[in-house]
Amino acid sequence: MFTGLIEEVGRVVSLDADSAGARLTLSADGVRDGLAIGDSVAVDGACLTVVEVRPDGFAVDCVAETLRRTALGDRVAGDAVNLERAVRADARLGGHLVQGHVDGVGVVAAAIPEGAGVMLRIDAPPEIMRYVVEKGSVTIDGISLTVARRDERGLQVALIPHTMAVTTLGPAALGRRANVEVDLIAKYVEAFVAPYGGA
């Protein structure tokens, strides 16, 4: 479980793909501290298991399902990625409950300056948008954000300067495919009421 509050922006060292998936090697400083094999780290919002700890970072394996469901297969050496370790039970929940289970991929379609911040538009498919509610929570590339607006094509989120300074989101992300995780409550409610004709 995660909070969507990014601890560090790491860098892709390599993405080595084969028929079974890919090994993603990342450079990281703070997130690497105390990290052990078997720990969970959200990489651009996808919960992945550490399989190797290195002096300058760590490595994770991405199976075929991960590559199908996320934009991680797009990443190349040098790309910046958002990193967050799994939340501890005694820590503050500053963002929202994030599973690290990416629901699908959207595209950063527009970045509109608004004062000191930016209104970012993410175009997303209908199977994601059905769960998105104005003023509800959403996770974009691992970042906990509030939905400012939504329509049939996508959603908008307001970025403050701090978010742009400590994550990969901002005007420079224009055109980038981004991992989207909707608020888990909506999915559970739908699953529970579906047998009773409420879906």
N, C-alpha and C positions, 0 to 999 in steps of 0.2 A: 504494500500500500504506500502511496506517495501523497504529497500535498500540492504539487504543481508549482512549488517555489524552487526555482532553479538555484543550485548551489554553485555551479561553475559552468563556464563554456569551455568544453574540451575541443580537441582537434582529431580528425580522422588521420591516422597514420597509414592504414591500409584497409582495403576490403577485398579479401581473397575468396572468390566464389568457386564452388565446384557443383557437381550434380546434386549434392545433399543440402546445399545452402551456402553460407558464407561465414568466414571468421572476420569480425570487425575489431581492429586494433586501434585503440584511442590513446592519445596523450592527455594526461590530467594531473593536476597537482593536489588540490584540496580534497577532492573526492577520493583520491587514491589512499589518503591517510587512513590507516586502520582497515583497509579493504582486504577481504579474504576470498579465496576461491569458494564459490557457492553463494556469495552475497548477490542481492538484487540491486541493479542500477537502472534507472530510467534513462534511456538514450533517445533524445528527441521524443520523449513520451512513451517509448516502448519499453516495457519491463523485460530486462535481459539478465541472464545469470553470468557472473564473472567466472571465466574458465582459466584465466592466467593473470597473475599480478606481475607487472613489470616495474623496473626502477622509475620509469617516466609515465606510467599509466597502467592500462589493463586491456584485456581482450575478452570478447563475448562471442558466442556463436549465434547466428541467425539461421533458423531452419526455414524451409521453403514457405511455410505458412506465414512466418514473420515477414519475409520478403514480399509475399503477395499482398498482405494487409497494410503494409507501411511504406513509407518513402525511403527507408534506410538503404535500399538497393541503389538509390540515386546518388548516394554520398560518395565522394572521391577523396583521395588524399589531400589534406589541407583544409577540407570543409570544417566549419565550426558546428558543434552539436551541443544541445542543452543536456546537462547531467544533473541527476538528483539521486541520492541514495535513498533506500527505503526508510520511511519515517519510523522513529522509535516510539514506543508506546507512551513514554513520559515526555514527549515533545509537544509543543504547541502546534495546532492544526491551523496554519495561517492562510492556506489557500482553500481547497475543498478536497473531498475524498476522491483520489485518483487511483485507479487500479493499474494503470500502465498497459491496459488492454486496448490497443488502438482499434477504433471502429471503422476507420477508412481514411482516405487521403483527400485533402482539398488542395486548392491552389491559391496562393496569395495573389489576388487579382488587382488590388488597388491599395495605395497608401496616400491618404488625404491629410495634409497638415491641418491641425486644429489647435491654435495657440501653441503651447509648448509641446503638445502631444501629437499623436497621429491616429487617425481612424483607419484601421486596417480591414480590408474586405477579403474574406475567404470564400471562394466559390466551392461548394461542396455538393455531393450527389444527394438525391432525394432520400436514400436509405439512411443517411446521417441527419438530414434536415428535419425529418419527422420527429426527432427527439430534442430539437433545439428550441428553447423558449427564451423570449426576450427577458433580460435581466436574470436569466439562469446562468449556471456555470458551464464552461466548456474548457477543454484542454487543447491547445494548439502547440504542437512540437514540445509537449511536456509542460507548457506554461499554463497555470490556472488563470483564466480570464473570465470576465463577465460579458455576456452577449448584450451589445448595445442595440442592435437591430437585426431583423431577419426577414428574408423573403424566400420565394420558392427557389432561388438560385444559390443562396448562400447566406452568410452572416457577417456582421461587422463587430469588431472589438476595438475599444479605445486603449491605446498604449500611452502610458505616462513616460516621461524621459528616463526614469530609473529602469523600467522594464526594457527599454531599448538599449540602455547602457550595459545591462548584465545578462542579456539573452541574445538569441540570434534573430529575433523579430524586430522589424522596423522597415523603413523604405528600401533598404538593401536586399530585403527578402522578396521583393517583387518578382513574380514568376516562379518562385520556388514551390515545389510540392511539399505540403506540410501534413504531418500526422494529426488526426482529429480524434479525440475521445469525448463522447458526450457524457453528461451527468448520468451516473449509473442508476439513479432512482427511476428515471423515465423508463429505462429498459425493464427493470423489475416490475414496475406497475403494469406495463403492457403485458408481460408474460403472465402475471397473476390474474388479470381480468380477461385475457383472451378466451379461456375455456367457457366463460359466461357470456360471450357475445359482446364484450365491451371493447374489443380492439378495433 
